[in-house]
Amino acid sequence: MTDAAEKEELACSYAALLLHDEGIPVTADKISAILKAANVKVQPFWPALFGKALANRNLDDIIMSAGAGAGPAVAAAPAEEKKKGDKKGEKKEEKKEEKKKEEKKEKEKETKKKKKKKNNIDNYVNN
């Protein structure tokens, strides 16, 4: 495959991943719209090829299976046991809970950002 063909294929892959990440169905028209917005020129068969190949497929499964031949996963380290009356253990637990709350807030912010980005993309693609 030539360098140009590899770049075109990569551009279509990124466009498909962008659509998937935003929860938008991956179609040839939408891939083409993203590529046009990014001012990326590809051979006309690429968006159609990706659109047909990814239609009605779960991209999460495809992404997760990409490293399937990597070998067995490493077992997680055993959880630290908390002793009764152990002040350090209690403080660690409190910090973990605080961290979880902060992570939850960050996740909610990211979700809002993604929804806004998705609406912007939907508006662009549909207009």
C-alpha positions in Angstrom: 0.0 0.0 0.0 1.3 3.5 -0.8 1.8 6.2 1.7 -1.1 8.2 0.3 -3.5 5.2 0.6 -2.3 4.5 4.1 -3.0 8.2 5.1 -6.5 8.0 3.5 -7.3 4.8 5.3 -6.0 6.3 8.6 -8.1 9.4 8.1 -11.2 7.3 7.6 -10.4 5.3 10.7 -10.1 8.4 12.8 -13.3 9.8 11.4 -15.1 6.5 12.2 -13.6 6.5 15.7 -14.7 10.1 16.2 -18.3 9.3 15.2 -18.3 6.3 17.4 -16.9 8.2 20.4 -19.7 10.8 20.0 -22.4 8.0 19.7 -23.2 8.9 16.1 -23.8 5.9 13.7 -20.9 5.4 11.4 -22.0 5.9 7.8 -20.1 6.7 4.6 -21.9 10.1 4.4 -20.9 11.1 7.9 -17.3 9.9 7.4 -17.2 12.0 4.2 -18.6 15.0 6.0 -16.0 14.8 8.8 -13.2 14.4 6.2 -14.6 17.4 4.2 -14.7 19.5 7.4 -11.1 18.6 8.2 -10.2 19.4 4.6 -8.8 15.9 4.1 -9.2 14.5 0.5 -9.5 10.7 0.1 -10.5 8.4 -2.8 -14.3 8.2 -2.8 -14.3 4.4 -2.1 -12.7 4.8 1.3 -15.7 6.3 3.2 -18.0 3.8 1.5 -15.7 0.9 2.4 -15.6 1.9 6.0 -19.3 2.7 6.2 -20.2 -0.8 4.9 -17.6 -2.5 7.0 -18.6 -0.9 10.2 -22.4 -0.7 9.7 -24.3 -2.6 12.4 -21.0 -3.6 14.1 -20.2 -2.9 17.7 -17.0 -0.8 17.5 -16.3 -1.3 21.2 -15.9 -5.0 20.6 -13.6 -4.4 17.6 -11.5 -2.0 19.6 -11.2 -4.3 22.5 -10.4 -7.3 20.4 -7.5 -5.5 18.6 -5.0 -6.6 21.3 -6.5 -10.1 21.8 -3.3 -11.8 20.9 -1.2 -9.9 23.5 -1.2 -12.7 26.0 -2.8 -13.2 29.4 -3.6 -10.3 31.7 -1.6 -9.8 34.8 -3.5 -10.6 38.0 -4.4 -7.6 40.2 -2.5 -7.2 43.4 -4.5 -8.3 46.5 -6.4 -5.5 48.2 -5.0 -4.1 51.3 -6.9 -5.3 54.4 -8.3 -2.8 56.7 -7.8 -3.5 60.4 -10.4 -2.3 63.0 -9.3 0.8 64.8 -6.5 1.5 62.3 -6.5 5.3 61.9 -4.3 5.2 58.8 -6.6 2.7 57.1 -9.6 4.9 57.9 -7.9 7.9 56.4 -6.9 6.0 53.3 -10.5 4.9 52.9 -11.7 8.5 53.3 -9.2 9.7 50.7 -10.3 6.9 48.3 -13.9 8.0 48.7 -13.0 11.6 48.1 -11.1 10.7 45.0 -14.0 8.6 43.7 -16.3 11.6 44.2 -13.9 13.9 42.3 -13.6 11.3 39.5 -17.3 11.1 39.3 -17.6 14.9 39.0 -14.9 14.9 36.3 -16.7 12.1 34.4 -19.9 14.1 34.5 -18.1 17.1 33.1 -16.6 15.0 30.4 -20.1 13.6 29.6 -21.5 17.1 29.3 -18.6 18.1 27.0 -19.1 15.0 24.8 -22.8 15.7 24.5 -22.1 19.3 23.5 -19.5 18.1 21.0 -21.9 15.5 19.6 -24.6 18.1 19.1 -22.1 20.3 17.3 -21.1 17.4 15.0 -24.8 16.4 14.5 -25.6 20.0 13.5 -22.7 20.1 11.1 -23.4 16.7 9.6 -27.1 17.4 9.2 -26.7 20.9 7.7 
